[in-house]
Amino acid sequence: MAKELKIAALALLIAPGLALADCFRADQDDGRIEFIGVAEGSRFTGEFGEFTVTLCMDERDLATAGIDVEITMASADTGNEDRDSELLGENFFNVEAFPKATWESGDIRAEGNGMLADGKLTMRGMTGKQPVRLELSDGNPPVLSGSAEIIRLKWDVGIGEDFEDTDFIRNRVDLAFELRLQPYSKE
């Protein structure tokens, strides 16, 4: 028995990457994180051009995953110069004071056809609960996709002037993503 334990320990020392075989990362080169809002009754879309997502799980079981997301808020782009300027300013993302937003998964459980991850979002200096719906493909590399409904005023996004008026700017912002995960080692 002791000999078998020594062989197993030696195998782990020889191949340290085996314990991390289920770690992945993705960034803007591997997919998209986009957001959809409504202002003055008109739908608009945008995306974040700079972000990093890391995910580690046991045997590709999403229920065991730990997921970390970091988004550079100044990379938000809706394709409209005036809207983007306002979006990056003090009333919305306030990127000078709060350059990053982060999300960290907690409990992940099956729900419907996919998974629901409870997690903590930190944006504009506030941290709170933010669930995210997830799906993971069986492909190689796997694709992580999902969505979330962000209540912008909970995070003080769109404060001051008329921006808090939810008839002017809808309070719910829909987030969607699709990312080709690339294997990586935490070392």
N, C-alpha and C positions, 0 to 999 in steps of 0.2 A: 504494500500500500504506500509506504513512504517513497519507494522508488518511482511509483506512478505519479505521485505528487511532485517529485523533483523534475520528472520529465515534462509535466504540464507547465511548471513554473519556468523551466528552461525554454520551452516553446514560446511562452509569452515574452521572454526577454529577447529571443532571437527575432520575433516578428511583432514588435510593439504596435505596428499599424493595424493588426487584426482587431484589437479592442476598439479601434476608432473607425472601423470599416463602414459604419453607418452614419458618418458625419458628412454633411453637404453644405454648400454655400451657393449663393446666387447674388448677382448684382444687376445693374442696368443693362449689361451686355447679354444677360441670360433671360430677359423677359421684361415685363411691364408691371408697374403699380400705377393704376389710374384712378381718378376720382370723378364723380359726376355730381353736379349741383344744378340748382335752378335759381335764376335771378330774373326778376321782373317777368315771371312766367315762361322764360326761355331756358331750355336745358343747355348746359355747357359741359364739356369734358376737359380734363387735363391729366397730366401725368407727372410723376416725379422722375427726374433724369439722373438722380444719384442716390443710391441706397445699397445696403448690404443686408442679406438675410442668411442666418446660419441655423442649421437644423441638425440635431443628433437624435437618433432613435435606435431601438433594439430591433434588429432583423426586419427593418422596413415596416415596423408597426407604428403607425402614426399616433396611436393612443399613448405610446411611451416617449413621444418626442419632446424635446426641449427646443423651442424656437425663439430666436432673438432677431429683431428687425431694427435697423437704424436708417432713418431717412434724413437727407439733407434738405431742409425745408426750402432753401433758396433755389432749389432745382425744380420747383413747381412751375409748370408751363401749361397754359390753356390756349396758347396761340393768339391771344389778344393782349397787346402791349399794355393798354390801359388797365385791363382787369388784372393782369399779372403784377403790375406795379402796385396796385392796391392790395392784392393778395399777399405780397411779401412785406407790406408795411405794417405799422403799429396796430392797426385795427383788426388785422387778420392774423397772419402767421408771426409777425414781428420777428423776422429772421435775424436781425441784429442782436436782440436780447435772447432769442431762443432758436439757435441755428439748427438744432436736431430735434427730431421726434423719435421715440423708441417704443417698441412693443415687445413684451416678454410673455411667452405662453405660460399658463398654469395647467390646470386639469384639462385634458382633451378626451372627449367621449363621443361615441357614435350618436348621430342624430339624423334621422331621415336617411337619405342616400349618401351622406358624407359624415363629417366629423364637426364638432363644435369645440373650439378652444376658448376656454376662459383665459383672459390675460390682462395684463396691466399696460395701459397706454400712458406715456408721459409726453405731454405737449404743452407748450407755453408755460412751463414750470409747474404744471399740475399733473398728478398721477391718479389714475382711477381705473375701474374695471372697464374692459372693452372686449366683448366676445367677437370672435372671428370664425366664420365657416370655412372649412378646409376640405380639400380632396387631394389625394396623392395617386398618381398613375403608377402602373406596374412597369413602365418603360425603363429603358436604360439609356440616358439618365432619366430618373423619375421627374415628373412635372408636378409641382405643387401649385394648386390653384385655389381660389377662394374669394370671399367677399366679407364686407362688414358694413354696418350702418353706423355712421359717426354722427352724433348729435353735436353740431358745431358749437352751440352756445354753452354746452357743458364744459367746453375747453376754452371759453372766451375767444372763439374764432368768429370775427364779425361783430365787434363791439363798437359803440359810439355811433354818432350821427343816425342814419336810418338803417344801419346794418343789422341791428337787433330785431328789426321788424321782420317776422317770419313770413309775412305776406310779400315782402320785397325780396328777401332771400330765404329760400326754404331752409329750415333748421337741419334737416337730415341731408347728409352728404354720403353718397354711396361710394364705397371703395371696392375695387376689383383687382385681382392680380393673377398672373400666370407666369411661373418661373421654372426654367429648366435647371434642376439642381445638379451641381457639379461636386463630385467627391472631393473631400479635403481632409487634412489632418490638423487637429488643434495644436500640434507641436510647432 
